[in-house]
Amino acid sequence: MLKASDFRPIQLDDRDRFIRQYERFQQVHSDNTFTNMICWNHYAHYQFADVEDNIILSSSIEGNRRYRPPIGPRNPSLLLDVMTLAAKSGDEQPLFVLDPDTKNWISLLYPQLNFYPERKYFDYVYRASDLAELSGKGYLTIRHQLNQFRKTCSPMVEPIGKDNIEEVRLFLEQWCDWKDCDSEPVLANEKKAILFALSHFDKLKLSGLAIRAESKIGAISIFEGLNKNTALVHFEKGLPECKGIYRAINAETAKLLVKDFTYINRESDMGVEGMREAKMRYHPDHMAEVHYIKRDELEKII
């Protein structure tokens, strides 16, 4: 029987274990990725159990513990153990499902369970060619802003690496001063996550781009592969001095990623005001959905 004590905090040295598992059982949502969990660990306190060739994840935010179904070979008995743990959690939404195949599997085993969508955690997934080419009427305004930026700001694009990573840190400090990160919990936690990613850039095997506008770094993106056909952009930031620089970092990142990936996942809007509209403006191909199961419904079947 799986116990809460079987879980331990995720640490940087666990990366190889997760990468091996995810090569066999490919993920579609950003929040299951090792990079996201380790970078946001200060906030969500991720833990995992390694049981019967499965990885089982949990998180704890403000004392509320949530679980996710096993990642690995389908094991109904182990799933029931996770559901039992979730039902004993104090959270009203203790079990989250982040991929459609697992949702369908659970539905076949427990048709009486209801799945409730959590829209603010849906990832936006775009065709890489759409973001790279920006063709058609749907991108007319974006193309105009991008062209204006290129004409007025003398941009230069470069990879993020050891030669400029300290300058990228300085850029992030400037970005946070502009956004007043410390007064907004979401931004304050994101700042910690980005700085962790930069501090462990090589060990996490991340990639990134920076755009210089008039010789100074004015925008960055940090990304990696999510699965065989999808890239994942973890962070994308820009300063306001040169209008259109957000359009530029998005387009330049897509031009690079389209060489190897069909899709680009740009993560969720987290319910942040204005973020949904901004992400929808780029016309996502589809969403990587998130659903939860309520505790009182789990209690009825264990």
Buried (B, 14 or more C-beta within 10 A) or exposed (E): EBEEEBBEEBEEEBBEBBEEBBEEBBBBBBBBBBBBBBBBBEBBBBBBBBBBBBBBBBBBEEEEBBBBBBBBEEBEEBBBBBBBBBBBBEBEBBBBBBBEEBBEBBBEBBEEBEBEEBEEBBBBBBBBBBBBBBEEEEBEEBBEBBEBBBEEBEBEBEEBEEEBBEBBBEBBEBBBEEBEBEEBEEBBBBBBBBBBBBEBBEEBEBBBBBBBBEEBBBBBBBBBBBBEEBBBBBBBBBBEEBEBBBBBBBBBBBBBBBEEBBBBBBBBBEEBEEBBEEBEEBBBEEBBBBBBBBBEBBEEBE
